[in-house]
Amino acid sequence: MCLFDPSKEIQEPVNHDKTDSSILSLVSAPTGIDPFSFVVPSTIDPDERCFYRPDTYYTYYSYPGTIFQKRIVTFEERKQISYPSSRGLYVGEIILLEYCSKGKYPKPTFGYPGFWWFEYGIRDVGHALESLEKRGFIRWQSKSESLYNLNVDELKIILKNNILPVSGKKSDLIKRIIIKIPENKLNVPSYAIKYVLTDLGKDELADNGYVPYMHRHKLATIESHTFGEPFNVWEINKLFPDGNAKDWRRIVGEIEKERFGVDIASSPIEDISKERITPEDLSAKGERVRKYLLANKGLISQGICSEGNGYIEESKGLDYKALGKDKEALFMFFIAIGKRFDAPELYIEAASLLRKYSLLEEELSVVEAGISCLSNNDHVKADLIERREQIQELIKNK
């Protein structure tokens, strides 16, 4: 049975106002700002501009000129209506630590997601990172540390270039490079310097885990009481006025238990992607993924009808995939696909995950959706058309 049928699931998103009255009173539109104007900060470094969307994407208001129009709450304004951690960091800064912990920043491969501005009010991500570095929460990764991101063949090239033995496991190769080659003489292929967390940053992220948790929570709500009691990172932040959030799992878990009937925060999430997948149990694992998605089909449909064009859901899906949480990644990908988000990576990543679990019918539907939705990308469309033929052959021979 095919879970995702684009002809039935894809629909136009319904936008909702995210701002409650208390926030509106604090961020009412300043005199002289046109709702249709763009945020063009002069502080962004020229070599970083290519990692942002066009300036016309960053408006002072979301949905300008409509009944859903609201002004973006900037980071500085958030500091006035939210609580800092015990170390003085605010929600947006803690999320930045999360992304640095995965070795993505600065200058991420696919650019800075729009949620930095639209959700956290951070327009210049690069300078926000510099601020965290100055305060000792992050530091630049060394070349030696970047070796762990390379594959065995790349490590062997480094060893060969330095006339060193290439035998042993990956850990042996890395150890040999670190011992034998000084940092200042180490030449790492495609080396791109990234931030990593300092011990202070690691402690900060560990103590405030509710922030990345709520950032990705599939049941998180908008910032409004219009549709019931809100459940989002800003509401949880209010529960820790003294900045001490170490007990966040118990507190958030109790809220989840009351509202949704299950304590997710205090329970380990099953991570099937880290299990060894063998031919013998691949089919069973694929069925578990299918059942999970079927059980959440209603939530996927609700997500498709939520505000936004799918950019945020795609970003969250990529984050889940990077963490090995394949089911949650597909959940987000399906919402983004349902919103007809025009991003080649979305359809490629979703199709790859479905292929991993031999969910061929679902993969075919995703590929069909990509062929239908993608615009001005003939190269990717051609790849998807070729993939469609391959899937159809696999289904035929299944």
Backbone hydrogen bonds, N-H to C=O, Kabsch-Sander energy under -0.5 kcal/mol:
donor,donor_aa,acceptor,acceptor_aa,energy
3,L,1,M,-0.5
5,D,3,L,-0.7
8,K,5,D,-2.0
9,E,5,D,-2.6
10,I,6,P,-1.9
11,Q,338,G,-1.8
14,V,305,C,-0.8
15,N,13,P,-0.6
20,D,18,K,-0.5
24,L,20,D,-2.3
25,S,21,S,-1.8
26,L,22,S,-0.6
26,L,23,I,-1.1
27,V,23,I,-1.8
33,I,30,P,-1.5
34,D,32,G,-0.6
37,S,34,D,-2.4
39,V,58,Y,-3.5
40,V,38,F,-0.8
44,I,41,P,-0.5
48,E,45,D,-2.1
49,R,45,D,-0.9
49,R,46,P,-0.7
51,F,48,E,-2.3
52,Y,49,R,-1.8
57,Y,54,P,-2.5
58,Y,55,D,-1.2
59,T,57,Y,-1.2
60,Y,37,S,-1.4
61,Y,35,P,-0.6
62,S,70,K,-2.6
66,T,63,Y,-1.6
69,Q,66,T,-1.5
70,K,62,S,-1.3
72,I,60,Y,-3.1
74,T,72,I,-0.8
75,F,121,G,-1.9
78,R,74,T,-2.5
79,K,75,F,-1.7
80,Q,77,E,-1.2
81,I,77,E,-0.8
81,I,78,R,-0.9
82,S,78,R,-0.8
85,S,89,L,-2.8
86,S,243,G,-1.5
88,G,85,S,-1.8
93,E,90,Y,-0.8
94,I,90,Y,-2.1
95,I,91,V,-2.1
96,L,92,G,-1.4
97,L,93,E,-1.6
98,E,94,I,-1.6
99,Y,95,I,-1.8
100,C,96,L,-2.2
101,S,97,L,-2.0
102,K,98,E,-0.5
102,K,99,Y,-0.8
103,G,100,C,-1.7
104,K,99,Y,-1.5
111,G,108,P,-2.0
112,Y,51,F,-3.5
116,W,113,P,-1.3
117,W,114,G,-1.2
118,F,114,G,-2.3
119,E,115,F,-2.1
120,Y,115,F,-1.5
121,G,117,W,-1.4
122,I,116,W,-3.6
123,R,121,G,-0.7
125,V,123,R,-0.9
128,A,124,D,-1.4
129,L,125,V,-2.2
130,E,126,G,-1.9
131,S,127,H,-1.9
132,L,128,A,-1.7
133,E,129,L,-2.3
134,K,130,E,-2.4
135,R,131,S,-1.5
136,G,133,E,-1.6
137,F,132,L,-2.5
138,I,132,L,-0.7
139,R,196,V,-2.6
141,Q,194,K,-3.4
146,S,142,S,-1.4
147,L,143,K,-0.6
147,L,144,S,-1.1
148,Y,145,E,-1.1
149,N,146,S,-1.7
150,L,147,L,-1.7
155,L,151,N,-2.0
156,K,152,V,-2.4
157,I,153,D,-1.7
158,I,154,E,-1.6
159,L,155,L,-2.0
160,K,156,K,-2.9
161,N,157,I,-2.5
162,N,158,I,-0.9
162,N,159,L,-0.6
163,I,160,K,-1.9
164,L,159,L,-2.4
173,L,169,K,-2.3
174,I,170,K,-2.5
175,K,171,S,-2.1
176,R,172,D,-2.3
177,I,173,L,-2.3
178,I,174,I,-2.5
179,I,175,K,-2.2
180,K,176,R,-2.5
181,I,177,I,-2.6
185,K,182,P,-1.5
186,L,182,P,-0.7
186,L,183,E,-0.9
188,V,186,L,-0.7
191,Y,188,V,-1.5
195,Y,105,Y,-3.2
196,V,139,R,-2.9
198,T,137,F,-1.9
202,K,198,T,-2.6
203,D,199,D,-2.3
204,E,200,L,-2.2
205,L,201,G,-2.4
206,A,202,K,-2.4
207,D,203,D,-2.4
208,N,204,E,-1.1
209,G,206,A,-0.9
211,V,208,N,-1.9
213,Y,209,G,-1.8
214,M,210,Y,-2.7
215,H,211,V,-2.1
216,R,212,P,-1.2
220,A,217,H,-1.5
221,T,231,F,-2.8
224,S,222,I,-1.8
228,G,225,H,-1.6
236,I,232,N,-2.1
237,N,233,V,-2.2
238,K,234,W,-1.1
239,L,236,I,-1.6
240,F,237,N,-1.7
243,G,240,F,-1.8
245,A,243,G,-0.9
248,W,245,A,-1.7
251,I,247,D,-1.8
252,V,248,W,-3.2
253,G,249,R,-2.3
254,E,250,R,-2.0
255,I,251,I,-1.5
256,E,252,V,-2.5
257,K,253,G,-2.5
258,E,254,E,-1.9
259,R,255,I,-2.4
260,F,256,E,-3.2
261,G,256,E,-0.8
261,G,257,K,-0.8
262,V,256,E,-0.9
264,I,262,V,-1.0
267,S,264,I,-1.0
272,I,270,E,-0.7
273,S,324,G,-0.7
274,K,271,D,-1.1
275,E,272,I,-0.9
277,I,275,E,-0.6
278,T,276,R,-0.7
281,D,278,T,-0.7
282,L,278,T,-1.3
285,K,281,D,-2.2
286,G,282,L,-2.4
287,E,283,S,-1.9
288,R,284,A,-1.8
289,V,285,K,-2.0
290,R,286,G,-2.4
291,K,287,E,-2.6
292,Y,288,R,-2.1
293,L,289,V,-2.2
294,L,290,R,-2.7
295,A,291,K,-2.6
296,N,292,Y,-1.1
297,K,294,L,-1.4
300,I,296,N,-2.2
301,S,297,K,-2.3
302,Q,298,G,-2.1
303,G,299,L,-2.5
304,I,300,I,-2.2
305,C,301,S,-1.4
306,S,303,G,-1.2
314,E,310,G,-2.4
315,S,311,Y,-2.2
316,K,312,I,-2.6
317,G,313,E,-2.5
318,L,314,E,-2.3
319,D,315,S,-2.0
320,Y,316,K,-2.7
321,K,317,G,-2.4
322,A,318,L,-2.2
323,L,319,D,-1.6
324,G,321,K,-1.4
325,K,320,Y,-2.8
326,D,324,G,-1.3
329,A,325,K,-2.0
330,L,326,D,-2.5
331,F,327,K,-2.1
332,M,328,E,-1.9
333,F,329,A,-2.7
334,F,330,L,-2.7
335,I,331,F,-1.2
336,A,332,M,-2.3
337,I,333,F,-2.7
338,G,334,F,-2.3
339,K,335,I,-1.4
340,R,337,I,-1.8
341,F,336,A,-2.1
343,A,341,F,-1.5
346,L,343,A,-0.9
347,Y,343,A,-1.0
348,I,344,P,-2.0
349,E,345,E,-3.1
350,A,346,L,-2.1
351,A,347,Y,-2.1
352,S,348,I,-2.2
353,L,349,E,-2.1
354,L,350,A,-2.1
355,R,351,A,-2.2
356,K,352,S,-1.9
357,Y,353,L,-1.1
358,S,355,R,-1.8
359,L,354,L,-2.9
360,L,358,S,-1.5
363,E,359,L,-2.2
364,L,360,L,-2.6
365,S,361,E,-1.8
366,V,362,E,-2.1
367,V,363,E,-2.5
368,E,364,L,-2.5
369,A,365,S,-2.2
370,G,366,V,-2.3
371,I,367,V,-2.5
372,S,368,E,-1.8
373,C,369,A,-2.6
374,L,370,G,-2.5
381,K,377,N,-2.3
382,A,378,D,-2.4
383,D,379,H,-1.8
384,L,380,V,-2.6
385,I,381,K,-2.6
386,E,382,A,-2.1
387,R,383,D,-2.3
388,R,384,L,-2.6
389,E,385,I,-1.8
390,Q,386,E,-1.8
391,I,387,R,-2.7
392,Q,388,R,-2.6
393,E,389,E,-1.7
394,L,390,Q,-2.2
395,I,391,I,-2.9
396,K,392,Q,-1.9
397,N,393,E,-1.9
398,K,394,L,-0.6
398,K,395,I,-0.7
